[in-house]
């Protein structure tokens, strides 16, 4: 379970961004990044359709996905190039459908990243540091623990934020980590760890070792699972903040990116990512939540991109969601 956000300060729109590596179970997948050698013609259509849905929900309703794929196959023989072609066409469709000039991750001709300011709102005082722009975790609470079932809540062992500082190594033992521009690109997905939509800070939850049981022990990290637990109980972590919702802050927009290890496990033992929105009683508001779990059948959620052949990981580059 994970809940964390970040905002861009230069607009009055309250905008939050999330970067997560997920709760990653044990696996010995190699770090392969040569997936560009896969030929488009060698990939089944169903796999291509799954790989090439780069927007969630009903955003692509009306988009001719299969026809776009067929055209792309005729133009491009390398599978990674085909996916880029389809993504470009989807971007064009979404911008035309919603009358958007630039998507959040796109840059202008002067290489200045910009966020679309659709419905200006000003955060009230209770939203202090909801965007992490203080460069600290002030106003946030966290837990660390272990994952017994990816379909259930994380088993918390300590109510704490356990960090090794800003830009702590992604391969290290930091559970919750503030990152800035110096963090560079994610080593798996190649997207910037700092949300390109703006702001000076984002947050990474976990990493490839701290959330993988065997690797965590090898790296000398804390293993939160009890000794009697099966070896596949891996570390996990959360972040949470609360604030008063008033007529002045009724729109909340957050960005997130996800990296999940490709692990040959069954449902409930897969890495996962979860965003939960709760009301003032602590009850979930289901339609505002987001949850994704890795797939043990060799496929993965729509919009995710594979790394390696066979895949060692799947990643979802920066996405935007509003509530």
HELIX and SHEET records of a PDB file:
HELIX    1   1 UNK A   35  UNK A   37  5                                   3    
HELIX    2   2 UNK A   40  UNK A   42  5                                   3    
HELIX    3   3 UNK A   45  UNK A   51  1                                   7    
HELIX    4   4 UNK A   65  UNK A   75  1                                  11    
HELIX    5   5 UNK A   79  UNK A   97  1                                  19    
HELIX    6   6 UNK A  125  UNK A  127  5                                   3    
HELIX    7   7 UNK A  181  UNK A  183  5                                   3    
HELIX    8   8 UNK A  213  UNK A  218  1                                   6    
HELIX    9   9 UNK A  286  UNK A  288  5                                   3    
SHEET    1   A 6 UNK A 176  UNK A 179  0                                        
SHEET    2   A 6 UNK A 202  UNK A 205 -1                                        
SHEET    3   A 6 UNK A  15  UNK A  20  1                                        
SHEET    4   A 6 UNK A 253  UNK A 261  1                                        
SHEET    5   A 6 UNK A 313  UNK A 322 -1                                        
SHEET    6   A 6 UNK A 305  UNK A 307 -1                                        
SHEET    1   B 3 UNK A 155  UNK A 158  0                                        
SHEET    2   B 3 UNK A 141  UNK A 147 -1                                        
SHEET    3   B 3 UNK A 234  UNK A 240 -1                                        
SHEET    1   C 2 UNK A 272  UNK A 275  0                                        
SHEET    2   C 2 UNK A 290  UNK A 293 -1                                        
END                                                                             
